[in-house]
Amino acid sequence: MTLEVSELSVHAGAHALVREVSFAVGAGERVGLIGESGSGKSLTASAVMGLLPEGLRASGSAKLTGTELLGAPERELSRRRGRDLAMVFQEPMTALNPLMRVGRQVAEAIRLHTRKSRRAAHEAAVALLDAVKLPDPEQLARAYPHQLSGGQRQRVVLAIALANDPALLICDEPTTALDVTVQAQVLDLILTGVAERETALLFITHDLAVVARVCTRVLVMFEGRIVEEGSTSDVLTRPRHDYTKKLLAASDLEAA
Ligand SMILES: Nc1ncnc2c1ncn2[C@@H]1O[C@H](COP(=O)(O)OP(=O)(O)OP(=O)(O)O)[C@@H](O)[C@H]1O
């Protein structure tokens, strides 16, 4: 298993926000994490990445390719983030440096984890910008983030995330801020990117139509726990838990 999470809890003092969550994601597998706002999806992902907000504490276990992430020293975690473990969040500007040309940001992500020369890293960066279907990538590499559209920025973030062929990609609402047509293009790029690399994908969203398009398996969170899991088609057509039934009834999945 690429990612094995077992009995993961997140506490704020004595208050449990994530409660003994266990799941696994295999190489090349695409797993959705769904649930209403506040159910604990983002905190589960943050705990795995070692990026919990100040004051929150994780317990249990989260192993990436067999090595424990929880409680690992920050130096070890920052070495693994961007190399074995990459993420894409909702708002691309939080992941990009506004003062640095985008090509250089992709190249630096490569150089941080490999011994490539500056020139080789630049060439690899342009190839990655091309792979995420940015127009005229050689030229675009010289742009600053504010010169790009939201969809183009998220493509740059995806290029950075995939730059070192990570074992695991975590996406937290990566297309929620984008127009519907741009959303579909970015989802397709995520699908292609993980398929080419056999990357395990953990995909957080509250959009069930997105889950149906992207994920083969789905986990449903409610009040900090996983209350249901199964293949996407089973969960979306024959939900067992009352909460999942309500989630489906409230969604516009049939219209999508
Ligand atoms: N730093 C924090 N301190 C205390 N409580 C927090 C903190 N961050 C989040 N929480 C609480 O933890 C719970 C789970 O939050 P989380 O962000 O994981 O939910 P979510 O399912 O990702 O929701 P959303 O879809 O809105 O992002 C919420 O009740 C939230 O208010």
The ligand as an SDF file (V2000), in Angstrom:
LIG
                    3D

 31 33  0  0  0  0  0  0  0  0999 V2000
   -7.2290   24.9930   13.9940 N   0  0  0  0  0  0  0  0  0  0  0  0
   -8.3750   24.4850   14.4380 C   0  0  0  0  0  0  0  0  0  0  0  0
   -8.6960   24.5390   15.7490 N   0  0  0  0  0  0  0  0  0  0  0  0
   -9.8620   24.0290   16.2060 C   0  0  0  0  0  0  0  0  0  0  0  0
  -10.7760   23.4260   15.4140 N   0  0  0  0  0  0  0  0  0  0  0  0
  -10.5040   23.3230   14.1050 C   0  0  0  0  0  0  0  0  0  0  0  0
   -9.2940   23.8380   13.5380 C   0  0  0  0  0  0  0  0  0  0  0  0
   -9.3010   23.5950   12.2180 N   0  0  0  0  0  0  0  0  0  0  0  0
  -10.4810   22.9640   11.9540 C   0  0  0  0  0  0  0  0  0  0  0  0
  -11.1920   22.7970   13.0780 N   0  0  0  0  0  0  0  0  0  0  0  0
  -12.5180   22.1360   13.1980 C   0  0  0  0  0  0  0  0  0  0  0  0
  -12.3650   20.7740   12.8460 O   0  0  0  0  0  0  0  0  0  0  0  0
  -13.5160   20.2840   12.1600 C   0  0  0  0  0  0  0  0  0  0  0  0
  -13.0860   19.6160   10.8700 C   0  0  0  0  0  0  0  0  0  0  0  0
  -12.5460   20.5990    9.9820 O   0  0  0  0  0  0  0  0  0  0  0  0
  -12.0700   20.2510    8.4900 P   0  0  0  0  0  0  0  0  0  0  0  0
  -11.4530   21.5040    7.9420 O   0  0  0  0  0  0  0  0  0  0  0  0
  -11.2550   19.0200    8.4600 O   0  0  0  0  0  0  0  0  0  0  0  0
  -13.4640   19.9690    7.7750 O   0  0  0  0  0  0  0  0  0  0  0  0
  -13.7530   19.6560    6.2580 P   0  0  0  0  0  0  0  0  0  0  0  0
  -14.5460   18.3990    6.2270 O   0  0  0  0  0  0  0  0  0  0  0  0
  -12.5080   19.6760    5.4500 O   0  0  0  0  0  0  0  0  0  0  0  0
  -14.6820   20.8730    5.8530 O   0  0  0  0  0  0  0  0  0  0  0  0
  -14.6670   21.8090    4.5520 P   0  0  0  0  0  0  0  0  0  0  0  0
  -15.3370   20.9790    3.4880 O   0  0  0  0  0  0  0  0  0  0  0  0
  -15.4870   22.9880    4.9650 O   0  0  0  0  0  0  0  0  0  0  0  0
  -13.2540   22.1430    4.2260 O   0  0  0  0  0  0  0  0  0  0  0  0
  -14.4230   21.4880   11.9660 C   0  0  0  0  0  0  0  0  0  0  0  0
  -15.4240   21.4220   12.9580 O   0  0  0  0  0  0  0  0  0  0  0  0
  -13.5230   22.6720   12.1930 C   0  0  0  0  0  0  0  0  0  0  0  0
  -14.2480   23.7450   12.7360 O   0  0  0  0  0  0  0  0  0  0  0  0
  1  2  1  0
  2  3  1  0
  2  7  2  0
  3  4  2  0
  4  5  1  0
  5  6  2  0
  6  7  1  0
  6 10  1  0
  7  8  1  0
  8  9  2  0
  9 10  1  0
 10 11  1  0
 11 12  1  0
 11 30  1  0
 12 13  1  0
 13 14  1  0
 13 28  1  0
 14 15  1  0
 15 16  1  0
 16 17  2  0
 16 18  1  0
 16 19  1  0
 19 20  1  0
 20 21  2  0
 20 22  1  0
 20 23  1  0
 23 24  1  0
 24 25  2  0
 24 26  1  0
 24 27  1  0
 28 29  1  0
 28 30  1  0
 30 31  1  0
M  END
$$$$
